[in-house]
Amino acid sequence: MKLKIFVLLLLLATPSIISAQKIGQIKDKAQQNTSESGGSRFNNSSGDFASNLFANIFVELIDIVVGSIWISPEERAYLQERRIEKREQGLLNPKFGLDIDLNYGGIPNDYHSLRPRARAHIGIFSTDIRYSSLIEKRLDGLDIYNTLDWQVLQIAWVNVPQFTFRTGFGIMYEYDTNLSYPEFTGSFDIYFNQQKIRFAPEFRYARGFTSEFGNVVPRSEINAELSYALLMKPHFKIYGGINALYARYYQSVNIWTVGAGLKLRVH
């Protein structure tokens, strides 16, 4: 009888043991690409990437400032007054804002994902930073795979209270290999029922480039949130909801998660 019970427990545990290899597979792929990857060592050539990036941002801002010089004071005052009126009427988003997200996702008895995140914006420009942690329970303890995803610059091409569309570029930094990769994003914020309901799909794509070993895609990701306003104040909102994520690491390891989260919005 004891033998039968032991065999039954072993059979029930087998799928969990077999599936509990996702993070190990990701780390193996990451290590394989360490010497041949198109990613940059965080302390070395990534500095050049960041320098060029900030230089481009600076040039764009200078163009905007220079362009505004040719507007007369009367025209500038009129445009500013119109913007204020539209914001008061709810036709434009607030000029300044900060979003803080606390998201959890996972598969029960398999792996878990924690994704705290913050985005600050001024007008149509924003910067977004996310810490992504995949946690998997193994027989000998926990296996963890972490990345820091910084969207250095995002631009909201459509930026109205009912609908926002933004694209951005930045860096995915992988802690296990100490490598960083260029990452590109596209995302939507769609609001319903006077901004009480929010639907937010997002696409992320990190890619390195090499001359000898071909292209490296450490991660491509699609995620989405559906949330409801738990608190709505003139300058402060809290949303709570559900989320889903699909990510493919190194073009071979698939991760699926579902979960819940909170969003705090200050503006």
N, C-alpha and C positions, 0 to 999 in steps of 0.2 A: 504494500500500500504506500509506504514511504517513498519507494522508488518511483511509483507512478506519479505521485505528487511532485517529486523533484523534476521528472521529465516534463510534466505539464508546465511548471514554472519556467523551465529552461526554454521551452518553445515559445512561451509568452514573452520572454525577455529578448529572444533572438532578433525580432524586427527592430527593437530599440537599439540593440548593440550594433547591428549592421548599419542602421541609418545614422548612428552617432559618429559619422566619419566626415561630415561635411566640412567642418572647420579644418580638420587635418588635411583634407584634399586641397582646400584653398591655400593653406600654408605651404604644402608641398609644391603646388604650382608657382606660388610666389618665390620660393627659394630657387626653383628651376630657372626662373627668369631674372634672378638677382644679377648674375654676371652678364646676361645677354639682353637685359631689358632696355627699352627706350626711356625708362623712367630716370629721374635725376636724383642723385644723392642730395638730401635736403640741405647739407652744409656747403655744397659746391655749386654745380651749374644751375640749380634751382634759383640761386641768387640772381643769376643773369636773367632768367625767365621773369622773376619778380621785378627786376630793374626795368626791363623793357616794357613790362605791363604797366608799371606806374608812370613811365615816361609817356606811353600812349594816352593814359588817362589825363595826364597833365596837359598834353597838347590839345586834347579834345576840350578840356575845360577852358583853356586859353582862347580857343576858337569861339566858344560860347560867350566869354566875357568881351572879346573884341567885337563880336557881332552886336552885342547889346549897346556898345558905345555909340553906334550910329542911330540909335533910337532917341528921339528928343525927350526931355524931361516930362513934357506934357503927355506924350504917348506912353512913357514908362509908367507914369502915375495912373493913367487910364487903364492900362493892362493890369496893373496890380489891383486896382479897385474892382475890376471885373472878376479877377481870380478870387478875391475875398468874397464877393457876392455869390459866386458859384459854389464855393466851399460851404458857405452858410446855408445855401439852398440844398446841399447834399448832392451837387452835380459833379464835384471833384473830390478826390481823396485828400486826407490831411497831408500837409507838406512834409511833416516830420513824423516818424513812427518807429516803434520797436516791437518786434514779435518774439516771443519766447515759447518754444514748443518742447513738450515732454512726451515722447512717444515710446510705447512698448509694442512689440510684436513677437510672434513666435509660433511654434508648433508644440503642443503639449507632449511632455516626455521625450522631446527631441532636442530642439535648440531654441534660444531666446535672442531677441534683438532689442537693444536699448539705443535710442537715437535722440538725445537732447540737442536742441538747435536754437539759434538766435539769428534774427535778421534786422538790420537797421537800415532805414531808407530816408533819403532826402529827395523829395520830388519823385522823378522817375528813376533815380539812381539808388541802388541798394548794394549792400554787402552781406553775405550769408555764410555762417559757419556752423558746421554740424559734426558732432562726435558720434561715430557709428561703432557699436560694439556687438559682435556676435559671440554668444556664450553657449557652449555645448557641454553637457554632462557626459563624462567618460567613466569607465570603470576605475581609472586611476586618478580621478579628480576632474577639474574643469579645464576645458580648452577654450581659449579666447583669441579672437581675431579683431583688431581695432584699426580704424582709420580716422583721420581728421580730414574733413572735406570743407575746404574754404572756397566759396565762390567769391572771388575778390571783387568783381564788378558784375552787377546785373542791371539790365535796362528794361523798364516796363514800357513796351511799345504801345500797349493799350492800358490806360490807367484811370478807370472810372469806378465808382462805388459798386456797380453791378458786375464788373468784369475786368480782370487784369491779366495781361499776357506779358510774360517777361522771359528773356533769355540771358544767359550769363556764362562766364568762363572763370576758371580758377585752378585749384590744385587738389588732388587727392593724395594725401600722405599716408603711407602704409608703415605702421610701426614695426612689424616683424622684419621687414627688409631694409627699413630706413630709406625707402625710395619714394619719390614723389612723381606724379603723373599729371599732365594737363587733363582737366575735366570740364565738360560742357553740359549746360542744363537748359531745359525749356520747361516752363510751368504755367499753369492757369489758376486763378482764383475766381470762382463763379459763385455769386451770392443770389439767394432767393428770399422772398418774404421779408423785405426790408432788412436784409443782411443778417437775419436770424439763422439761416441755413447756409452752410458753406461747403462747396465741393471743390477739391484742389488736387488735380492730377499733376504729376511731375515726371520728367524723364531726365536721367543722368547718364553720361557716357564718358568714361575715362579711357585714355588711349596713349600708349607710348609708341615711339618710332625708332627702329633700328635699321642699320644698313646691311648687317650680315644675317640676322635671324628673322627678319620680317616684322610685322606689326604685333604689338602686345596690347591686349585689351583686358586690363585687370578687373574691370567691372563695367557692366551695363545694367541699368536699373530703371524700373517703372514702379512708382508708388502713387497712392491716392488716399485722400482723407475725406470723410463725410462727417461733418460736425454740426452741432447746434449751439446757439448762444445761451449759455447758462447765466450770464450777467452782461447787461448792456448799459453802460454809463456814457456820458458825452465823450470822455477821453480815456475810457478804460473798458475793455471787453474780455470776457472769458468764454472760450468755446470748449466743449467736450464732445468726443465722437469716436468713431472707429476708423481703422486704417488697414490697408493691405499693401504688400510689397512683393515684387518679384525681382530678383537680381541674379545675374549670371557672371561668375567669376572666372577669369582666364579662359573664357569660351568653353568651359567644360563642367563647372560645378554650379548647380541650380539651387537657389534659396527662395523659399516661399514663406511669408509670414502674414498673420492677421493679428490685430490687436486693438488697443485703445490709446487715447492720449488727451492732453489738454493743451490749449493755446491761449497765451496771455497776450493781449494787444494793448499797447499804450500809444496814444497819439495826441 
